[in-house]
């Protein structure tokens, strides 16, 4: 007999069974989720990190490729990680653009811009030499040294200089007219030709006969400057005489003419240099005539001194050599920074600073990609090419998950291309020796006393030797000793300048020779300085919270290249110097940044 069915009005048994079953299922699901969720969260956050770095890589590439002003680009950047399940939450990120961030990079170097075109500046001039031909020259200058000295002075002129000469005794006349021929004036073409052969020959027409009238010589010189002087040239008159104005009764008229013509010369812009030979001179008048025009009076005790006076005057129209050191500095600013929040994968901050991608995670920081910097070896040195991106615009921030579009627009570009030439050390050693030998040659001619030579010579010999040793060190790739000896050579040249000044002051070296020798010393000191600047290379100064990472990247990249690299970090500043750079190209881009489509 079948059992009758009985209604369970409270449904207690079925409810309990159902709830038990659901509880078992939920417990199973929870155990499954707890086991799987961390791995999913880790994987999702890692994928976001990789996508973020990839976006920054593309942004870095875009800043290098966008060279045309007005060009634009858009890069999507992931802000954070969405939830991977109903049991997890989203991890928001923060993207920020800061145009005035404390991070910056500066590139600087020093160089001599025109070392190999350097020359002592020459002042173009029209010169008239007025030379006394009175009878007293028979005993005051029996060997006609005033003529040979004037000829030597002419040979040292440089076209477009022009020169003419006046013969004066009782009267004054330009040469060739003094012997009945046509006057060879300033505009006579051969008087401006290289070596000045014709005007030198004209000086041979000057004799030694008659009295003295140098007032008349100044007058006809002034007339000639007015008639044929070139306005762009300096106008100079050099008057050499061994006596007083004896042409006229008591010489008074000659003196008055000399004074009045000196004032006229001053109004015309003519500079008068007076050379008094011997002892029978009206020195007060000569000094006044010269001073009226801004010129100088020189006393030649004997005819042998005339040569050196002419050299002294000639140096006035050559300026001292100046080593034109220049420095250049380029900078980059603006930072794009993304901070990625995370639950499982370690939180990261990704930065684009000065074209480099810096990744910070936990307490570590590394340059994922260094700044856009290419190099090639060029024998002794390197050719560097750097791209700097300066990011400008309004400060902006985006927070959340998903993607934010970063837009860039090129608003300008600067391109610096600089060749940094070096002066070979062995050539500099030879030039120092040549300058010393030139000094000793003129000393043997009487332009310096033995005591002056003894004082000046050692520092120049030492300078040449140190430069030669530096060259030998460099050839052997001994960079440290090469710099040491180059520094020592430059120091010896500095000593030489002081010694020369002292010997000139003491009367052991004539002023013009001291001036000329110091020019040679300055030129070679400049050559050494340029080599030292070249060796010092290019300095990168990076201000960044991640300065240590920059230092490591540069050291790993350049430590085995050329003359190497030096790095150092002080606080938040990394200073990196790449040695021996021949060429530097800095391509700087100005890019305006904005967020959103």
For each residue, the residues with C-beta under 8 A, 3 or more apart:
1:
2:
3:
4:
5:
6:
7:
8: 11 12 13 14
9:
10:
11: 8 14 15
12: 8 15 16
13: 8 16 17
14: 8 11 17 18
15: 11 12 18 19
16: 12 13 19 20
17: 13 14 20 21
18: 14 15 21 22
19: 15 16 22 23
20: 16 17 23 24
21: 17 18 24 25
22: 18 19 25 26
23: 19 20 26 27
24: 20 21 27 28
25: 21 22 28 29
26: 22 23 29 30
27: 23 24 30 31
28: 24 25 31 32
29: 25 26 32 33
30: 26 27 33 34
31: 27 28 34 35
32: 28 29 35 36
33: 29 30 36 37 85 87
34: 30 31 37
35: 31 32
36: 32 33 39 40
37: 33 34 40 41 84 85 87 88
38: 41 42 344
39: 36 42 43
40: 36 37 43 44 84 85 88
41: 37 38 44 45 81 84 88 343 344 345
42: 38 39 45 46 344 345
43: 39 40 46 47
44: 40 41 47 48 81 82 84
45: 41 42 48 49 81 91 340 342 343 344 345
46: 42 43 49 50 345
47: 43 44 50 51 81
48: 44 45 51 52 78 80 81 91 93 340
49: 45 46 52 53 340 345 348
50: 46 47 53 54
51: 47 48 54 55 78
52: 48 49 55 56 77 78 93 338 340 348 350
53: 49 50 56 57 350 357 359 368
54: 50 51 57 58
55: 51 52 58 59 75 76 77 78
56: 52 53 59 60 77 336 338 350 352 357
57: 53 54 60 61 357 369
58: 54 55 61 62 75
59: 55 56 62 63 75 77 336 352 406 408
60: 56 57 63 64 352 355 356 357 369 372
61: 57 58 64 65
62: 58 59 65 66 73 75 408
63: 59 60 66 355 387 389 408 589 591
64: 60 61 355 372 387 389 589
65: 61 62
66: 62 63 71 72 73 408 410 589 591
67: 71 410 413 587 589
68: 71 410
69: 410 411 412 413
70: 409 410
71: 66 67 68 409 410
72: 66 407 408 409 410
73: 62 66 407 408
74: 405 406 407 408 597
75: 55 58 59 62 405 406 407 408
76: 55 403 404 405 406
77: 52 55 56 59 95 338 403 404 405 406
78: 48 51 52 55 81 93 402 403
79: 92 93 94 95 338 398 399 400 401 402 403 404
80: 48 90 91 92 93 340 341 400 401 402
81: 41 44 45 47 48 78 84 90 91 93 340 341 342 401
82: 44 90 401 402
83: 86 88 89 90
84: 37 40 41 44 81 88
85: 33 37 40 88
86: 83
87: 33 37
88: 37 40 41 83 84 85 343
89: 83 343
90: 80 81 82 83 401
91: 45 48 80 81 340 341 342 343 401
92: 79 80 341 399 400 401
93: 48 52 78 79 80 81 338 339 340 341 399 400 401
94: 79 338 339 341 397 398 399
95: 77 79 336 337 338 397 398 399 404 406 595
96: 336 337 338 339 395 396 397 398
97: 334 335 336 337 391 393 395 396 397 406 593 595
98: 101 334 335 337 395
99: 333 334 391 392 393 394 395 593
100: 333 334 395
101: 98 104 333 334 335 337 353
102: 543 544 545 572
103: 333 335 351 353 354 542 543 544 545
104: 101 331 332 333 354 542 543 544
105: 331 332 353 354 371 388 540 541 542 543 544
106: 329 330 331 332 540 541 542 543
107: 329 330 331 386 388 538 539 540 541 584 586
108: 327 328 329 330 538 539 541
109: 327 328 418 420 533 536 537 538 539 581 584
110: 325 326 327 328 533 536
111: 325 326 327 328 418 420 421 530 533 534
112: 115 118 323 324 325 326 526 529 530 533
113: 324 326
114: 117 118 324
115: 112 118 421 423 526 527 530
116: 421 423
117: 114
118: 112 114 115 321 323 324 523 526
119: 122 321
120: 318 319 320 321 519
121: 318 319
122: 119 158 317 318
123: 234 317 318 319
124: 160 161 230 232 233 234
125: 157 161 162 233 234 235 236 317
126: 161 162 163 186 225 229 230 233 234 235 236
127: 157 161 162 163 164 236 237 238
128: 163 164 165 166 186 221 224 225 236 237 238
129: 150 153 154 163 164 165 166 203 238 240
130: 165 166 168 172 214 217 218 221 237 238 239 240
131: 146 147 150 165 166 167 168 203 206 240
132: 137 146 168 169 212 214 240 241 242 243 277
133: 137 167 168 169 178 206 207 208 209 210
134: 137 169 208 209 210 211 212 241 242 243 246
135: 138 169 208 209 210 211
136: 139 140 208 212 242 243 278 280
137: 132 133 134 140 141 146 208 242
138: 135 142 208
139: 136 142
140: 136 137 242 277 278 303
141: 137 144 145 146 208 242 277 303 306
142: 138 139 303
143: 148 303
144: 141 147 148
145: 141 148 149 303 304 306 307
146: 131 132 137 141 149 150 240 277 303 306
147: 131 144 150 151 203 204 206
148: 143 144 145 151 152 307
149: 145 146 152 153 306 307 309 310
150: 129 131 146 147 153 154 165 203 240 310
151: 147 148 154 155 200 203
152: 148 149 155 156 307 310
153: 129 149 150 156 157 310 311 313 314
154: 129 150 151 157 163 196 199 200 203
155: 151 152 195 196 200
156: 152 153 311 314
157: 125 127 153 154 161 163 196 314
158: 122 161
159: 192 193 194
160: 124 192 230 233
161: 124 125 126 127 157 158 192 233
162: 125 126 127 186 187 191 192 230 233
163: 126 127 128 129 154 157 186 191 192 196 199
164: 127 128 129 174 175 184 185 186 188 191 199 224
165: 128 129 130 131 150 174 175 184 199 202 203 206
166: 128 129 130 131 172 173 174 175 217 220 221
167: 131 133 172 173 174 175 178 205 206 207
168: 130 131 132 133 171 172 173 212 213 214 216 217
169: 132 133 134 135 209 210 211 212 213 247
170: 210 211 213 247
171: 168 213 216 247
172: 130 166 167 168 213 214 216 217 219 220
173: 166 167 168 177 178 183 220
174: 164 165 166 167 177 178 183 184 185 220 224
175: 164 165 166 167 178 183 184 199 202 203 205 206
176: 179 181 182 183 184 202 205
177: 173 174 180 181 182 183 184
178: 133 167 173 174 175 205 206
179: 176 205
180: 177
181: 176 177
182: 176 177
183: 173 174 175 176 177
184: 164 165 174 175 176 177 188 190 191 198 199 202
185: 164 174 188 191 224 227 228
186: 126 128 162 163 164 191 224 225 228 229 230
187: 162 191 228
188: 164 184 185 191 198
189: 192 193
190: 184 193 197 198 199
191: 162 163 164 184 185 186 187 188 196 198 199
192: 159 160 161 162 163 189
193: 159 189 190 196 197 198
194: 159
195: 155
196: 154 155 157 163 191 193 199 200
197: 190 193 200 201
198: 184 188 190 191 193 201 202
199: 154 163 164 165 175 184 190 191 196 202 203
200: 151 154 155 196 197 203
201: 197 198 204
202: 165 175 176 184 198 199 205
203: 129 131 147 150 151 154 165 175 199 200 206
204: 147 201
205: 167 175 176 178 179 202
206: 131 133 147 165 167 175 178 203
207: 133 167
208: 133 134 135 136 137 138 141
209: 133 134 135 169
210: 133 134 135 169 170
211: 134 135 169 170 246 247
212: 132 134 136 168 169 241 242 243 244 245 246 247 254
213: 168 169 170 171 172 216 217 245 246 247 248 254
214: 130 132 168 172 217 218 239 241 245 254 258
215: 218 219 245 247 253 254 255 256 257 258 261
216: 168 171 172 213 219 220 247 254 257
217: 130 166 168 172 213 214 220 221 239
218: 130 214 215 221 222 237 239 257 258 261 262 265 272 289
219: 172 215 216 222 223 257 261
220: 166 172 173 174 216 217 223 224
221: 128 130 166 217 218 224 225 237 265 270
222: 218 219 225 226 237 261 264 265 268 270
223: 219 220 226 227
224: 128 164 174 185 186 220 221 227 228 229
225: 126 128 186 221 222 228 229 235 237 268 270
226: 222 223 229 268
227: 185 223 224
228: 185 186 187 224 225
229: 126 186 224 225 226 233 235
230: 124 126 160 162 186 233
231:
232: 124
233: 124 125 126 160 161 162 229 230
234: 123 124 125 126 271 317
235: 125 126 225 229 268 269 270 271
236: 125 126 127 128 270 271 272 273 313 317
237: 127 128 130 218 221 222 225 265 270 271 272 273
238: 127 128 129 130 272 273 275 310 313
239: 130 214 217 218 272 273 274 275 289
240: 129 130 131 132 146 150 275 277 306
241: 132 134 212 214 274 275 276 277 281
242: 132 134 136 137 140 141 212 276 277 278 280 281
243: 132 134 136 212 246 278 280 281
244: 212 251 280 281 282 285
245: 212 213 214 215 248 251 253 254 255 258 282
246: 134 211 212 213 243 251 254
247: 169 170 171 211 212 213 215 216 251 253 254
248: 213 245 251 252 253 254
249: 252 253
250:
251: 244 245 246 247 248 254 255
252: 248 249 255 256
253: 215 245 247 248 249 256 257
254: 212 213 214 215 216 245 246 247 248 251 257 258
255: 215 245 251 252 258 259 282 285
256: 215 252 253 259 260
257: 215 216 218 219 253 254 260 261
258: 214 215 218 245 254 255 261 262 285 289
259: 255 256 262 263 285 288 289 292
260: 256 257 263 264
261: 215 218 219 222 257 258 264 265
262: 218 258 259 265 266 272 288 289 290 292 293
263: 259 260 266 267 292
264: 222 260 261 267 268
265: 218 221 222 237 261 262 268 270 271 272 292 293
266: 262 263 269 270 292 293 294
267: 263 264
268: 222 225 226 235 264 265
269: 235 266
270: 221 222 225 235 236 237 265 266 293
271: 234 235 236 237 265 293 294 295
272: 218 236 237 238 239 262 265 289 290 292 293 295
273: 236 237 238 239 290 295 296 297 298 313
274: 239 241 286 287 289 290 295 296 297 298
275: 238 239 240 241 297 298 299 300 306 309
276: 241 242 281 283 286 297 298 299 300
277: 132 140 141 146 240 241 242 281 300 302 303 306
278: 136 140 242 243 281 300 301 302
279:
280: 136 242 243 244
281: 241 242 243 244 276 277 278 286 299
282: 244 245 255 285 286
283: 276 286 287 297 299
284: 287 288
285: 244 255 258 259 282 288 289
286: 274 276 281 282 283 289 290 297
287: 274 283 284 290 291 297
288: 259 262 284 285 291 292
289: 218 239 258 259 262 272 274 285 286 292 293
290: 262 272 273 274 286 287 293 295 296 297
291: 287 288 294 295 297
292: 259 262 263 265 266 272 288 289
293: 262 265 266 270 271 272 289 290
294: 266 271 291
295: 271 272 273 274 290 291
296: 273 274 290 313
297: 273 274 275 276 283 286 287 290 291
298: 273 274 275 276 309 312 313
299: 275 276 281 283
300: 275 276 277 278 303 305 306 309
301: 278 305
302: 277 278 305
303: 140 141 142 143 145 146 277 300 306
304: 145 307 446
305: 300 301 302 308 309
306: 141 145 146 149 240 275 277 300 303 309 310
307: 145 148 149 152 304 310 311
308: 305 311 312 446 447 510 512
309: 149 275 298 300 305 306 312 313
310: 149 150 152 153 238 306 307 313 314
311: 153 156 307 308 314 315 447 510 512 513
312: 298 308 309 315 316 510 511 512
313: 153 236 238 273 296 298 309 310 316
314: 153 156 157 310 311 317 318 512
315: 311 312 318 511 512 515 516
316: 312 313
317: 122 123 125 234 236 314
318: 120 121 122 123 314 315 519
319: 120 121 123 322
320: 120 515 518 519 522
321: 118 119 120 519 522 523 526
322: 319 522
323: 112 118 522 523 525 526 529
324: 112 113 114 118
325: 110 111 112 529 533
326: 110 111 112 113
327: 108 109 110 111
328: 108 109 110 111 416 418
329: 106 107 108
330: 106 107 108 388 414 416 586 588
331: 104 105 106 107 388 390
332: 104 105 106 354 355 388 389 390 588
333: 99 100 101 103 104 390 391
334: 97 98 99 100 101 389 390 391 392 593
335: 97 98 101 103 351 352 353 391
336: 56 59 95 96 97 351 352 391 406 593
337: 95 96 97 98 101 349 350 351 352
338: 52 56 77 79 93 94 95 96 349 350 351
339: 93 94 96 347 348 349
340: 45 48 49 52 80 81 91 93 347 348 349 350
341: 80 81 91 92 93 94 347
342: 45 81 91 345 346 347 348
343: 41 45 88 89 91
344: 38 41 42 45
345: 41 42 45 46 49 342 348
346: 342 361 362
347: 339 340 341 342 361
348: 49 52 339 340 342 345 359 360 361
349: 337 338 339 340 359 360 361
350: 52 53 56 337 338 340 357 358 359 360 368
351: 103 335 336 337 338 357 358 359 360 546
352: 56 59 60 335 336 337 355 356 357 358
353: 101 103 105 335 356 358 544 546
354: 103 104 105 332 371 388 389 542
355: 60 63 64 332 352 371 372 387 388 389
356: 60 352 353 367 369 370 371 550 553
357: 53 56 57 60 350 351 352 367 368 369
358: 350 351 352 353 365 366 367 368 544 546 549
359: 53 348 349 350 351 365 366 367 368
360: 348 349 350 351 364 365 546
361: 346 347 348 349 364 365
362: 346
363:
364: 360 361
365: 358 359 360 361 545 546 548 549
366: 358 359 549 552
367: 356 357 358 359 370 546 549 550 552 553
368: 53 350 357 358 359
369: 57 60 356 357
370: 356 367 373 553 554 557
371: 105 354 355 356 386 387 388
372: 60 64 355 386 387
373: 370 384 385 386 387 557
374: 384 385 386
375: 382 383 384 385 558 561
376: 382 383
377: 381 382 383 561 562
378: 381 382 383 582 583
379:
380: 422 474 562 580 582
381: 377 378 422 534 562 563 580 581 582
382: 375 376 377 378 561 562 578 580 581 582
383: 375 376 377 378 581 582 583 584 585
384: 373 374 375 538 578 581 583 584 585
385: 373 374 375 584 585 587
386: 107 371 372 373 374 584 585 586 587
387: 63 64 355 371 372 373 587 588 589
388: 105 107 330 331 332 354 355 371 586 587 588 589
389: 63 64 332 334 354 355 588 589 591
390: 331 332 333 334 588 589 590 591
391: 97 99 333 334 335 336 591 592 593
392: 99 334 411 590 591 592 593
393: 97 99 396 592 593 594
394: 99 594
395: 96 97 98 99 100
396: 96 97 393 593 594 595
397: 94 95 96 97
398: 79 94 95 96 404 595
399: 79 92 93 94 95
400: 79 80 92 93 404
401: 79 80 81 82 90 91 92 93
402: 78 79 80 82
403: 76 77 78 79
404: 76 77 79 95 398 400 595 596
405: 74 75 76 77 595 596 597
406: 59 74 75 76 77 95 97 336 593 594 595
407: 72 73 74 75 593 594 595 596 597
408: 59 62 63 66 72 73 74 75 591 592 593
409: 70 71 72 591 592 594
410: 66 67 68 69 70 71 72 413 589 590 591
411: 69 392 590 591 592
412: 69 589 590
413: 67 69 410 587 588 589 590
414: 330 586 587 588 590
415: 585 586 587 588
416: 328 330 584 585 586 587 588
417: 583 584 585
418: 109 111 328 583 584 585
419: 582 583
420: 109 111 533 534 581 582 583 584
421: 111 115 116 530 534 582
422: 380 381 530 531 534 535 582
423: 115 116 427 428 527 528 530 531
424: 427 428 471 531
425: 428 429 467 468 470 471 474 482 486 528 531
426: 429 430 467 468 471
427: 423 424 430 431 527
428: 423 424 425 431 432 467 489 524 527 528 531
429: 425 426 432 433 464 465 467 468 471 489
430: 426 427 433 434 464
431: 427 428 434 435 520 523 524 527
432: 428 429 435 436 460 463 464 467 489 493 520 521 524
433: 429 430 436 437 460 464
434: 430 431 437 438 520
435: 431 432 438 439 460 517 520 521 524
436: 432 433 439 440 456 457 460 461 464
437: 433 434 440 441
438: 434 435 441 442 516 517 520
439: 435 436 442 443 448 453 456 460 513 517 520
440: 436 437 443 444 453 457
441: 437 438 444 445
442: 438 439 445 447 448 513 516
443: 439 440 446 447 448 449 450 452 453 509 513
444: 440 441
445: 441 442
446: 304 308 443
447: 308 311 442 443 509 510 512 513
448: 439 442 443 452 453 456 503 508 509 510 513
449: 443 452 453 507 508 509
450: 443 453 454
451: 454 455 503 506 508
452: 443 448 449 455 456 503 506 508 509
453: 439 440 443 448 449 450 456 457
454: 450 451 457
455: 451 452 458 499 502 503 508
456: 436 439 448 452 453 459 460 496 499 500 503 509 517
457: 436 440 453 454 460 461
458: 455 461 462
459: 456 462 463 492 493 495 496 499
460: 432 433 435 436 439 456 457 463 464 492 493 496 521
461: 436 457 458 464 465
462: 458 459 465 466 488 489 492
463: 432 459 460 466 467 489 490 492 493 496 524
464: 429 430 432 433 436 460 461 467 468 489
465: 429 461 462 468 469 489
466: 462 463 469 470 485 486 488 489 492
467: 425 426 428 429 432 463 464 470 471 485 486 489 524 528
468: 425 426 429 464 465 471 472
469: 465 466 472 473 481 485
470: 425 466 467 473 474 481 482 483 484 485 486 489
471: 424 425 426 429 467 468 474 475 482
472: 468 469 475 476
473: 469 470 476 478 479 481 482 484 485
474: 380 425 470 471 477 478 479 482
475: 471 472
476: 472 473
477: 474
478: 473 474 481 482
479: 473 474 482 483 535 563 564 579
480: 483 484
481: 469 470 473 478 484 485
482: 425 470 471 473 474 478 479 485 486 535
483: 470 479 480 486 487 532 535
484: 470 473 480 481 487 488
485: 466 467 469 470 473 481 482 488 489
486: 425 466 467 470 482 483 489 490 528 531 532 535
487: 483 484 490 491 532
488: 462 466 484 485 491 492
489: 428 429 432 462 463 464 465 466 467 470 485 486 492 493 528
490: 463 486 487 493 494 525 528 529 532
491: 487 488 494 495
492: 459 460 462 463 466 488 489 495 496
493: 432 459 460 463 489 490 496 497 521 524 525 528
494: 490 491 497 498 525
495: 459 491 492 498 499
496: 456 459 460 463 492 493 499 500 521
497: 493 494 500 501 518 521 522
498: 494 495 501 502
499: 455 456 459 495 496 502 503
500: 456 496 497 503 504 509 514 517 518 521
501: 497 498 504 505 514 518
502: 455 498 499 505 506
503: 448 451 452 455 456 499 500 506 508 509 514
504: 500 501 507 508 509 510 511 514
505: 501 502
506: 451 452 502 503
507: 449 504
508: 448 449 451 452 455 503 504
509: 443 447 448 449 452 456 500 503 504 513 514 517
510: 308 311 312 447 448 504 513 514
511: 312 315 504 514 515
512: 308 311 312 314 315 447 515 516
513: 311 439 442 443 447 448 509 510 516 517
514: 500 501 503 504 509 510 511 517 518
515: 315 320 511 512 518 519
516: 315 438 442 512 513 519 520
517: 435 438 439 456 500 509 513 514 520 521
518: 320 497 500 501 514 515 521 522
519: 120 318 320 321 515 516 522 523
520: 431 432 434 435 438 439 516 517 523 524
521: 432 435 460 493 496 497 500 517 518 524 525
522: 320 321 322 323 497 518 519 525 526
523: 118 321 323 431 519 520 526 527
524: 428 431 432 435 463 467 493 520 521 527 528
525: 323 490 493 494 521 522 528 529
526: 112 115 118 321 323 522 523 529 530
527: 115 423 427 428 431 523 524 530 531
528: 423 425 428 467 486 489 490 493 524 525 531 532
529: 112 323 325 490 525 526 532 533
530: 111 112 115 421 422 423 526 527 533 534
531: 422 423 424 425 428 486 527 528 534 535
532: 483 486 487 490 528 529 535 536
533: 109 110 111 112 325 420 529 530 536
534: 111 381 420 421 422 530 531 537 580 581 582
535: 422 479 482 483 486 531 532 563 579 580
536: 109 110 532 533 539 577 579
537: 109 534 563 577 578 579 580 581
538: 107 108 109 384 577 578 581 584
539: 107 108 109 536 575 576 577
540: 105 106 107 554 574 575 576 577 578
541: 105 106 107 108 573 574 575 576
542: 103 104 105 106 354 547 550 573 574 575 576
543: 102 103 104 105 106 547 572 573
544: 102 103 104 105 353 358 547 550 572 574
545: 102 103 365 572
546: 351 353 358 360 365 367 549 550
547: 542 543 544 550 551 569 571 572 573 574
548: 365 551 552 569 574
549: 358 365 366 367 546 552 553
550: 356 367 542 544 546 547 553 554 574 576
551: 547 548 554 555 567 568 569 574 576
552: 366 367 548 549 555 556
553: 356 367 370 549 550 556 557
554: 370 540 550 551 557 558 565 567 574 576 578
555: 551 552 558 559 565 567 576
556: 552 553 559
557: 370 373 553 554 561 565
558: 375 554 555 561 562 564 565 578
559: 555 556 564 565
560: 564
561: 375 377 382 557 558 564 565 578
562: 377 380 381 382 558 578 579 580
563: 381 479 535 537 579 580
564: 479 558 559 560 561 579
565: 554 555 557 558 559 561 576 577 578 579
566: 576 577 579
567: 551 554 555 574 575 576 577
568: 551 574 575 576
569: 547 548 551 573 574 575
570: 573 575
571: 547
572: 102 543 544 545 547
573: 541 542 543 547 569 570
574: 540 541 542 544 547 548 550 551 554 567 568 569
575: 539 540 541 542 567 568 569 570
576: 539 540 541 542 550 551 554 555 565 566 567 568
577: 536 537 538 539 540 565 566 567
578: 382 384 537 538 540 554 558 561 562 565 581
579: 479 535 536 537 562 563 564 565 566
580: 380 381 382 534 535 537 562 563
581: 109 381 382 383 384 420 534 537 538 578 584
582: 378 380 381 382 383 419 420 421 422 534
583: 378 383 384 417 418 419 420
584: 107 109 383 384 385 386 416 417 418 420 538 581
585: 383 384 385 386 415 416 417 418
586: 107 330 386 388 414 415 416
587: 67 385 386 387 388 413 414 415 416
588: 330 332 387 388 389 390 413 414 415 416
589: 63 64 66 67 387 388 389 390 410 412 413
590: 390 392 410 411 412 413 414
591: 63 66 389 390 391 392 408 409 410 411
592: 391 392 393 408 409 411
593: 97 99 334 336 391 392 393 396 406 407 408
594: 393 394 396 406 407 409
595: 95 97 396 398 404 405 406 407
596: 404 405 407
597: 74 405 407
